[in-house]
Amino acid sequence: FAQSKSYYDYKLIVFVHPNARACSDIFEELGYEIQIRDTPFKVEEIQSSWLQEHIVKSGCCGEKEYLKLYSYIQFDYPIVIHLDLDSLILKPMDDLFDVMLADKLMAMSNEGGGGGGESIESARNRISVMHNEPLPQSGSIDAYFTRDYNMINPGKKHVGVQGGFIIVRPNQAAFDEYISIVLSGNFRMGSGWGGAYGGYFGAQQIQGICSYFFDKKHPGSAVELNKCYYNVMADGPRQNEVGKCRDGREDCEDCRDTPLEEIYSVHFTLCQKPWHCPQLSSAPKKTKAICDKFHGEWFRVREDLDGLRALERNFGGSEVAEYVKPTGKYKPEIFRGFCNSGQARGYIPLQ
C-alpha cells in the first residue's frame, strides 16, 4: 500500500506464445509468472476459408493476439486487468474493483456490521464513464474497457474496443463463447463480426470481437470507461485537430487537457514506446506536450526499478556498490539519462 496506494494485492502474469519462449526469461526476473500459452483455437478449424486466411495476417499480431482471452480463465483471481506491455499504471483503480465486486464486499461488510453501501456508492460516483453514461447495477459488471475512436470515421456505429486495456471477471463460459464465435467464422469481409462489428484495424482480433461480445451478445454487462482517464493515449478528439469529433458527437473532450494527477493509466500508442526514446518531431504541439509527461513518468519508474535492482544486488553480494544514475544526454529532463540519442538505438537497456 505504501507504494501503490491500493488496498488490493496483485499478481503479475505474462502470456507468452511458444514461439517467444526463448526471450521471456526477463519477465521472471522482474517478478512475473510466465504462462506459455498457444493460440486458444486451431485456425484450420475456423468455418470460413476467408477468415482462416486473413486472421493470421491482420492486426498487430494475427491470431496470436487471442492469447489475451486467457485472462478469462485465471480463476485464482476475482478480477484480471489485461494490459499491453507499452502501458503504465499511474493511480490505483480500487473504485473499479469495488463496484465490480460489490456483492461480495457488501456481504463481508454486513457480516462485520459495517456500512459498505455508502462506500460502494462513493466508488460509483468516482468512476468516469464515457459520454457520462450511467453505470449498470453494482455487482452486474463483468468487464471494463475503452474504445479506439482513432480507428474509425466520425459517426460510425459499433466502434472497436481498444485492445490494450481490458478488465474482466474470469468466466469459463465467456472464454468458451469467444472461441465458439471465432470458430463459427461469422466475420464478413468489410463489415465484421455478425456483419456489423468491423471495418477497422484489428477487427478480426480483440478489438472487433470484444465489441461484438460486449455490445451485441451481452449488452449491459461491460462498461466503456472514459478514455481521458483510463488507457489514455494522447489522441486528439477531432480529425486533423479541427474536423469532426471522432466519436461522432458535436462536442468532444480533449483528453490531452486532463491533468496528469487525474489519469489512472497510460497506453503508449501515439506517444510511441518509451524505450524507443521518441522524438515526436511531427506530433501536434498538445500531443507532444502530454507525451513528454507520460514518458517522464515511465522513466521515473524505470529509475526506481534500477535503484531497487542495485539494492538487491548489494544484499546478495560481498561488496556494496552505490547506484550510479545513467548519463545519457538526450532529453535528460524527460528520459532521466536512459537515452543517449533519439530512437531505439539510443536507449540504455536494463543490465
VENFENZI-V884925 format. One record per residue. N is the residue number from 0. RES is the residue in one letter. PHI is phi in whole degrees, -180 to 180 (999 if undefined). D_LAST is the distance of its C-alpha to the last C-alpha in Angstrom with 2 decimals. Layout:
{{N	RES	PHI	D_LAST} {N	RES	PHI	D_LAST}}
This chain:
{{0	F	999	27.99} {1	A	-57	26.91} {2	Q	-96	23.88} {3	S	-82	25.04} {4	K	64	28.76} {5	S	-108	29.66} {6	Y	-85	32.13} {7	Y	-99	30.71} {8	D	-80	28.06} {9	Y	-149	25.70} {10	K	-132	23.85} {11	L	-91	20.94} {12	I	-131	21.84} {13	V	-125	20.66} {14	F	-88	23.23} {15	V	-122	21.97} {16	H	-70	24.48} {17	P	-52	24.94} {18	N	-67	24.07} {19	A	-108	20.47} {20	R	-56	20.01} {21	A	-65	17.85} {22	C	-111	14.99} {23	S	-101	15.34} {24	D	-61	13.47} {25	I	-59	10.56} {26	F	-67	13.53} {27	E	-64	14.67} {28	E	-64	11.54} {29	L	-88	12.12} {30	G	101	15.74} {31	Y	-83	17.57} {32	E	-87	20.49} {33	I	-92	20.37} {34	Q	-111	23.86} {35	I	-79	24.55} {36	R	-131	27.41} {37	D	-85	29.62} {38	T	-54	31.66} {39	P	-75	34.25} {40	F	-156	37.20} {41	K	-96	38.37} {42	V	-56	38.84} {43	E	-68	41.94} {44	E	-93	43.61} {45	I	-67	43.64} {46	Q	-86	47.33} {47	S	-155	46.99} {48	S	-64	46.42} {49	W	-65	45.38} {50	L	-69	42.64} {51	Q	-53	41.53} {52	E	-71	41.06} {53	H	-97	39.39} {54	I	-66	37.19} {55	V	-83	34.74} {56	K	-132	34.28} {57	S	-111	34.58} {58	G	67	32.26} {59	C	-77	28.51} {60	C	-139	28.09} {61	G	61	31.59} {62	E	-67	32.72} {63	K	-68	29.20} {64	E	-64	29.07} {65	Y	-70	31.56} {66	L	-58	28.85} {67	K	-60	28.93} {68	L	-65	32.33} {69	Y	-64	30.86} {70	S	-57	30.41} {71	Y	-74	34.17} {72	I	-121	34.06} {73	Q	-92	31.58} {74	F	-76	34.56} {75	D	-77	32.80} {76	Y	-132	32.29} {77	P	-74	35.02} {78	I	-141	33.01} {79	V	-126	30.08} {80	I	-104	28.24} {81	H	-99	26.81} {82	L	-124	24.40} {83	D	-68	22.77} {84	L	-64	18.99} {85	D	-91	19.57} {86	S	-122	21.35} {87	L	-147	21.03} {88	I	-88	23.36} {89	L	-107	24.79} {90	K	-141	27.70} {91	P	-65	28.93} {92	M	-110	31.31} {93	D	-56	33.55} {94	D	-61	36.69} {95	L	-61	36.01} {96	F	-69	35.49} {97	D	-59	38.52} {98	V	-70	40.78} {99	M	-65	39.55} {100	L	-104	40.17} {101	A	-54	43.28} {102	D	-59	45.65} {103	K	-67	43.63} {104	L	-67	42.95} {105	M	-65	46.63} {106	A	-62	47.74} {107	M	-64	45.53} {108	S	-66	46.81} {109	N	-65	50.41} {110	E	-65	50.09} {111	G	-93	48.92} {112	G	77	51.57} {113	G	-92	49.17} {114	G	-106	49.54} {115	G	-65	46.78} {116	G	-61	48.67} {117	E	-65	48.23} {118	S	-65	44.48} {119	I	-65	44.16} {120	E	-64	46.38} {121	S	-63	44.30} {122	A	-63	41.16} {123	R	-58	43.07} {124	N	-69	44.10} {125	R	-91	40.55} {126	I	-85	39.35} {127	S	-94	39.59} {128	V	-98	40.97} {129	M	-60	41.19} {130	H	60	44.59} {131	N	57	45.50} {132	E	-68	46.57} {133	P	-74	47.54} {134	L	-73	45.36} {135	P	-64	46.87} {136	Q	-57	48.24} {137	S	-56	45.71} {138	G	93	44.73} {139	S	-101	45.44} {140	I	-87	42.13} {141	D	-104	40.08} {142	A	-162	37.44} {143	Y	-124	36.10} {144	F	-160	34.87} {145	T	-125	34.94} {146	R	-109	36.47} {147	D	-110	35.37} {148	Y	-74	38.31} {149	N	-70	36.61} {150	M	-91	37.37} {151	I	-132	41.15} {152	N	-82	44.16} {153	P	-53	45.66} {154	G	92	47.99} {155	K	-65	46.72} {156	K	-82	47.33} {157	H	58	44.83} {158	V	-69	41.59} {159	G	-70	38.50} {160	V	-74	36.02} {161	Q	-77	32.58} {162	G	-75	30.51} {163	G	-94	27.25} {164	F	-154	28.77} {165	I	-142	31.23} {166	I	-111	32.19} {167	V	-133	34.45} {168	R	-95	36.44} {169	P	-53	35.86} {170	N	-162	39.05} {171	Q	-63	39.88} {172	A	-63	42.87} {173	A	-64	40.86} {174	F	-56	38.32} {175	D	-63	41.28} {176	E	-68	43.02} {177	Y	-56	40.11} {178	I	-62	40.05} {179	S	-62	43.83} {180	I	-62	43.75} {181	V	-61	41.38} {182	L	-67	43.45} {183	S	-66	46.66} {184	G	71	45.57} {185	N	-80	47.27} {186	F	-121	45.35} {187	R	-99	47.63} {188	M	-55	46.53} {189	G	89	46.33} {190	S	-121	47.12} {191	G	99	44.64} {192	W	-64	44.86} {193	G	66	48.47} {194	G	77	49.42} {195	A	-144	48.09} {196	Y	-108	44.37} {197	G	180	42.61} {198	G	91	42.83} {199	Y	-152	39.30} {200	F	-59	35.78} {201	G	81	34.55} {202	A	-63	38.07} {203	Q	-80	37.98} {204	Q	-112	34.85} {205	I	-59	33.89} {206	Q	-57	35.09} {207	G	-84	38.59} {208	I	-71	39.13} {209	C	-68	38.03} {210	S	-60	40.43} {211	Y	-63	43.13} {212	F	-67	42.39} {213	F	-74	42.33} {214	D	-89	45.09} {215	K	-98	47.47} {216	K	-79	47.10} {217	H	-138	46.33} {218	P	-62	47.27} {219	G	88	46.79} {220	S	-93	44.14} {221	A	-133	41.13} {222	V	-118	40.54} {223	E	-84	39.28} {224	L	-79	37.32} {225	N	-69	37.48} {226	K	-73	34.68} {227	C	-84	34.75} {228	Y	-126	33.20} {229	Y	-123	31.40} {230	N	56	29.04} {231	V	-73	29.64} {232	M	-122	28.94} {233	A	66	30.44} {234	D	-85	33.25} {235	G	-76	36.64} {236	P	-80	39.59} {237	R	-122	41.89} {238	Q	-63	42.01} {239	N	53	41.26} {240	E	73	41.07} {241	V	-127	44.89} {242	G	-82	46.14} {243	K	-69	46.89} {244	C	-62	44.76} {245	R	-62	42.39} {246	D	-86	43.50} {247	G	85	47.13} {248	R	-93	48.30} {249	E	-70	50.19} {250	D	-115	47.87} {251	C	-143	44.11} {252	E	-78	41.46} {253	D	-93	38.85} {254	C	-63	35.57} {255	R	-71	34.05} {256	D	-93	36.35} {257	T	-68	35.00} {258	P	-59	33.62} {259	L	-56	29.92} {260	E	-69	30.80} {261	E	-100	32.98} {262	I	-90	30.46} {263	Y	-90	29.14} {264	S	-151	26.60} {265	V	-123	25.27} {266	H	-127	24.72} {267	F	-85	23.07} {268	T	-97	25.64} {269	L	-64	27.63} {270	C	-71	24.99} {271	Q	74	22.53} {272	K	-63	18.98} {273	P	-57	16.98} {274	W	-75	14.00} {275	H	-100	16.78} {276	C	43	17.45} {277	P	-61	21.10} {278	Q	-97	24.02} {279	L	53	26.79} {280	S	-67	29.41} {281	S	-103	32.04} {282	A	-75	31.61} {283	P	-55	34.54} {284	K	-56	34.33} {285	K	-68	34.23} {286	T	-65	31.53} {287	K	-62	29.29} {288	A	-63	29.98} {289	I	-75	28.99} {290	C	-63	25.94} {291	D	-60	24.71} {292	K	-67	25.17} {293	F	-63	23.39} {294	H	-64	20.34} {295	G	-61	20.48} {296	E	-67	20.46} {297	W	-62	17.47} {298	F	-74	15.38} {299	R	-63	17.00} {300	V	-67	15.62} {301	R	-60	12.09} {302	E	-65	12.58} {303	D	-61	14.09} {304	L	-64	11.31} {305	D	-62	8.81} {306	G	-65	11.83} {307	L	-65	12.64} {308	R	-64	9.50} {309	A	-65	10.09} {310	L	-64	13.68} {311	E	-65	13.30} {312	R	-65	11.69} {313	N	-64	14.68} {314	F	-67	17.10} {315	G	-94	16.12} {316	G	-118	16.30} {317	S	-89	19.22} {318	E	-114	17.92} {319	V	-99	17.17} {320	A	-116	14.68} {321	E	-71	15.18} {322	Y	-67	12.57} {323	V	-109	12.54} {324	K	-68	12.65} {325	P	-67	11.53} {326	T	-123	14.70} {327	G	-59	14.99} {328	K	-95	18.75} {329	Y	-85	19.41} {330	K	44	21.16} {331	P	-63	19.31} {332	E	-69	21.95} {333	I	-109	20.57} {334	F	-91	16.92} {335	R	53	16.23} {336	G	87	14.58} {337	F	-93	11.94} {338	C	-130	14.29} {339	N	-81	15.55} {340	S	-160	18.35} {341	G	-72	19.92} {342	Q	76	19.14} {343	A	-58	16.13} {344	R	-66	15.64} {345	G	-91	14.97} {346	Y	-76	12.05} {347	I	-99	8.75} {348	P	-78	6.33} {349	L	-60	3.80} {350	Q	-103	0.00}}
